Amino acid sequence: MTLYYEDVPADDNEAPQLPPLLNAVAVPVGHDVHAKAIALAAASDVGTVFYSEAVDRMHIAVVLGPEVAVADAGQMLFAMMIAVGDAVGALAPPEVAVSYQMPGYILLNQGRAGVVRMTVDPAAGADGVPDWLVVSAELLIVEDDAEAERLRQTSAHEHTSLSEEGGGHISRTRLVESCSRHFLVWVNRWQDDGFRPLYDAWMHRLDSAVQLVCETDATLEWLGLDEAGGMLVKRDGKPVSIPPNALETACGIPVLAKPQS
């Protein structure tokens, strides 16, 4: 038995088993999990994990109630990206290498396989303390021929999936469970030790070839991260820091492929 193989694959018809602080809520196939979590965030308990019932991908969205200002709350984007990487590392064969690109792409062996997004309560403004925050992760487990063709037609980037890279034995349920647990670990680490451990872990998996992919017309040159998680870029010849909650405005929404028209 290896550390990553499921002797008894999880039953994807059963709800994921999450730690006591988290509560799983199923979202029917075909519904946008991130949008569903945003719509229900204000009325949901902190720690609610919305997850898609689709079995060809993991798609979760976690509702948080940050008690810090928007800029610091935005650091949860990095916690989720690290959690996805750790979950894949725990469940997949060791030859599956995980790397990250801003503003929220997950790469498996250099192929785009997932995205992480974050939405902060807009009522908080730029400097307030948000009542809620939603951070989500989507990762392709398997793609059929039609999906692969759609990705080729709607994106210029190389795509892949866990199955394509040798992790097709991993069930949706196990991935939801592992990612949720790793996310909780990193949130606790952040609460105890601040952003620095997240910074180090995230930078360790940052893609060495292409660190930033913009889907907008903006011309941004990657410089690095600052100590608060702001993305340091050169824009119009001048260095600026873009906080995590403003990444989608600056770079566009990270998606696996553009929606079909």
C-alpha positions as CSV (number, residue, x, y, z in Angstrom):
1,M,0.0,0.0,0.0
2,T,1.3,3.5,-0.9
3,L,0.5,6.7,0.9
4,Y,-1.5,8.1,-2.0
5,Y,-3.5,5.1,-3.2
6,E,-7.1,4.6,-2.0
7,D,-7.6,0.9,-1.2
8,V,-11.3,1.6,-0.8
9,P,-12.2,4.6,-2.9
10,A,-14.7,7.0,-1.3
11,D,-18.4,6.8,-2.3
12,D,-19.0,10.0,-4.1
13,N,-22.7,9.7,-3.3
14,E,-22.0,10.3,0.4
15,A,-21.2,13.6,1.9
16,P,-17.5,14.3,2.6
17,Q,-16.4,13.8,6.2
18,L,-14.9,17.1,7.4
19,P,-13.4,18.3,10.7
20,P,-15.8,19.5,13.3
21,L,-15.2,23.2,12.5
22,L,-16.4,22.6,8.9
23,N,-19.8,21.8,7.5
24,A,-20.3,20.3,4.1
25,V,-23.2,21.5,1.9
26,A,-23.8,19.9,-1.5
27,V,-24.3,22.0,-4.7
28,P,-26.1,20.2,-7.6
29,V,-24.1,19.5,-10.8
30,G,-24.2,22.5,-13.2
31,H,-24.4,25.2,-10.5
32,D,-21.5,27.6,-9.9
33,V,-20.2,26.7,-6.5
34,H,-18.4,30.0,-5.9
35,A,-21.5,32.0,-6.9
36,K,-23.7,29.9,-4.7
37,A,-21.5,30.5,-1.7
38,I,-21.5,34.2,-2.3
39,A,-25.3,34.3,-2.5
40,L,-25.6,32.4,0.8
41,A,-22.5,33.7,2.6
42,A,-24.3,36.3,4.8
43,A,-26.7,33.6,6.1
44,S,-24.2,30.8,6.3
45,D,-22.2,29.6,9.3
46,V,-18.5,30.3,9.3
47,G,-16.8,27.2,8.0
48,T,-19.5,26.1,5.6
49,V,-17.9,24.2,2.7
50,F,-20.1,24.2,-0.4
51,Y,-19.0,21.5,-2.8
52,S,-20.1,20.4,-6.2
53,E,-21.7,17.0,-6.6
54,A,-19.9,16.6,-9.9
55,V,-17.5,13.8,-9.8
56,D,-15.2,14.9,-12.7
57,R,-13.7,17.7,-10.6
58,M,-13.3,19.0,-7.1
59,H,-15.0,22.4,-6.7
60,I,-15.4,23.8,-3.2
61,A,-16.1,27.2,-1.7
62,V,-15.5,28.0,2.0
63,V,-17.3,30.8,3.8
64,L,-15.2,32.6,6.4
65,G,-15.9,35.4,8.9
66,P,-12.6,37.2,9.0
67,E,-12.0,39.5,12.0
68,V,-9.2,41.5,10.2
69,A,-9.1,44.2,7.6
70,V,-9.7,43.3,3.9
71,A,-6.0,43.4,3.0
72,D,-5.1,40.7,5.6
73,A,-8.3,38.7,5.0
74,G,-7.2,38.4,1.4
75,Q,-4.3,36.2,2.4
76,M,-6.8,33.3,2.5
77,L,-6.3,33.1,-1.2
78,F,-2.8,31.8,-0.6
79,A,-4.0,29.4,2.2
80,M,-6.4,27.8,-0.3
81,M,-3.8,27.5,-3.1
82,I,-1.4,25.9,-0.7
83,A,-4.2,23.5,0.5
84,V,-4.9,22.3,-3.0
85,G,-1.2,21.7,-3.5
86,D,-0.9,19.8,-0.2
87,A,-4.0,17.8,-1.0
88,V,-2.7,16.7,-4.4
89,G,0.7,16.0,-2.8
90,A,-0.9,13.8,-0.2
91,L,-3.1,11.8,-2.6
92,A,-1.4,11.7,-6.0
93,P,1.7,9.9,-7.1
94,P,4.9,11.8,-6.3
95,E,5.6,12.5,-10.0
96,V,2.6,14.9,-10.1
97,A,4.3,18.3,-9.5
98,V,2.1,21.2,-8.4
99,S,2.9,24.8,-9.1
100,Y,1.1,28.1,-9.0
101,Q,0.5,31.1,-11.2
102,M,-1.1,34.4,-10.2
103,P,-3.9,35.4,-10.0
104,G,-5.0,31.9,-8.9
105,Y,-4.0,29.1,-11.3
106,I,-3.1,25.6,-10.2
107,L,-0.7,23.7,-12.5
108,L,0.0,20.0,-12.6
109,N,3.2,19.2,-14.4
110,Q,3.0,22.6,-16.0
111,G,-0.5,22.1,-17.4
112,R,-3.4,24.2,-16.1
113,A,-5.7,22.0,-14.1
114,G,-7.4,24.3,-11.5
115,V,-8.2,27.8,-10.3
116,V,-8.6,29.4,-6.9
117,R,-10.8,32.5,-6.4
118,M,-11.7,34.8,-3.6
119,T,-14.6,37.3,-3.1
120,V,-14.7,39.6,-0.1
121,D,-17.9,41.2,1.3
122,P,-18.1,44.4,-0.8
123,A,-19.6,46.3,2.0
124,A,-16.2,46.3,3.8
125,G,-14.8,48.7,1.2
126,A,-11.0,48.9,0.7
127,D,-10.0,49.1,4.4
128,G,-12.9,47.7,6.5
129,V,-13.4,44.4,8.2
130,P,-15.6,42.2,6.0
131,D,-18.5,40.3,7.5
132,W,-17.8,37.4,5.2
133,L,-15.3,36.1,2.7
134,V,-15.6,33.3,0.2
135,V,-12.5,31.4,-1.1
136,S,-13.0,28.6,-3.6
137,A,-10.9,26.0,-5.5
138,E,-11.7,24.0,-8.6
139,L,-9.5,21.2,-9.8
140,L,-10.1,18.9,-12.8
141,I,-10.0,15.2,-11.8
142,V,-10.9,13.8,-15.2
143,E,-11.9,15.4,-18.5
144,D,-13.7,13.6,-21.3
145,D,-12.8,14.2,-25.0
146,A,-15.5,16.8,-25.4
147,E,-14.3,18.8,-22.4
148,A,-10.7,18.5,-23.6
149,E,-11.6,19.8,-27.0
150,R,-13.6,22.7,-25.5
151,L,-10.5,23.7,-23.4
152,R,-8.3,23.6,-26.5
153,Q,-10.7,25.8,-28.4
154,T,-11.4,28.4,-25.6
155,S,-7.9,28.8,-24.1
156,A,-4.4,29.3,-25.4
157,H,-2.9,27.5,-22.4
158,E,-2.0,23.9,-22.0
159,H,-4.5,22.0,-19.9
160,T,-4.4,18.8,-18.0
161,S,-6.2,16.9,-15.2
162,L,-5.4,14.7,-12.3
163,S,-6.3,11.6,-14.4
164,E,-4.1,12.7,-17.2
165,E,-1.1,13.0,-14.8
166,G,-1.7,9.7,-13.2
167,G,-4.0,10.6,-10.3
168,G,-7.3,9.3,-11.8
169,H,-7.7,6.9,-8.9
170,I,-8.4,9.9,-6.6
171,S,-12.1,10.4,-5.9
172,R,-13.9,13.7,-5.7
173,T,-14.9,13.0,-2.1
174,R,-11.3,12.3,-0.9
175,L,-10.0,15.4,-2.6
176,V,-12.7,17.6,-1.0
177,E,-11.9,16.1,2.4
178,S,-8.1,16.5,2.0
179,C,-8.3,20.0,0.6
180,S,-10.6,21.2,3.4
181,R,-8.5,19.7,6.1
182,H,-5.3,21.2,4.7
183,F,-7.0,24.5,4.3
184,L,-8.0,24.5,8.0
185,V,-4.5,23.7,9.0
186,W,-3.1,26.7,7.1
187,V,-5.8,29.0,8.5
188,N,-4.8,27.9,12.0
189,R,-1.1,28.4,11.1
190,W,-1.9,31.9,9.8
191,Q,-3.8,32.8,13.0
192,D,-0.9,31.6,15.1
193,D,2.1,32.7,13.1
194,G,0.9,35.3,10.6
195,F,1.4,35.4,6.9
196,R,5.1,34.4,6.7
197,P,4.6,30.6,6.8
198,L,2.1,30.9,4.0
199,Y,4.4,33.2,2.0
200,D,7.2,30.6,2.2
201,A,5.0,27.7,1.3
202,W,3.4,29.5,-1.6
203,M,6.7,30.8,-3.0
204,H,8.1,27.3,-2.9
205,R,5.6,26.2,-5.5
206,L,5.5,29.4,-7.6
207,D,5.9,28.5,-11.3
208,S,9.5,29.4,-12.2
209,A,8.7,30.1,-15.9
210,V,5.5,32.1,-15.9
211,Q,4.5,33.7,-12.5
212,L,1.6,35.9,-13.7
213,V,-1.1,35.4,-16.4
214,C,-3.4,38.4,-17.1
215,E,-6.7,37.8,-18.9
216,T,-7.2,41.6,-19.3
217,D,-5.4,44.1,-21.5
218,A,-3.3,45.2,-18.6
219,T,0.5,45.0,-19.1
220,L,1.9,43.9,-15.8
221,E,5.4,42.6,-15.1
222,W,5.8,40.3,-12.2
223,L,8.2,41.4,-9.4
224,G,7.2,39.3,-6.5
225,L,5.0,39.3,-3.3
226,D,5.3,41.8,-0.5
227,E,5.1,40.7,3.2
228,A,1.3,41.2,3.3
229,G,0.6,39.1,0.2
230,G,0.3,42.0,-2.2
231,M,1.4,41.2,-5.7
232,L,4.3,43.4,-6.7
233,V,4.2,44.3,-10.4
234,K,5.6,46.9,-12.7
235,R,2.7,48.8,-14.3
236,D,3.4,51.7,-16.7
237,G,7.0,51.5,-15.7
238,K,6.3,52.0,-12.0
239,P,6.3,49.3,-9.2
240,V,2.9,48.9,-7.5
241,S,1.5,46.4,-5.0
242,I,-1.9,44.9,-5.8
243,P,-3.6,43.4,-2.7
244,P,-5.1,39.9,-3.0
245,N,-8.7,41.2,-3.0
246,A,-8.0,43.4,-6.1
247,L,-6.3,40.7,-8.2
248,E,-9.3,39.9,-10.3
249,T,-9.9,43.6,-11.1
250,A,-6.3,44.0,-12.2
251,C,-5.8,40.6,-13.9
252,G,-9.2,39.2,-14.7
253,I,-11.0,36.3,-13.3
254,P,-8.9,33.1,-13.4
255,V,-10.9,30.5,-15.3
256,L,-10.0,27.1,-16.9
257,A,-11.5,28.2,-20.1
258,K,-13.8,31.0,-21.4
259,P,-17.5,30.1,-21.3
260,Q,-19.0,28.8,-24.5
261,S,-21.0,31.5,-26.4
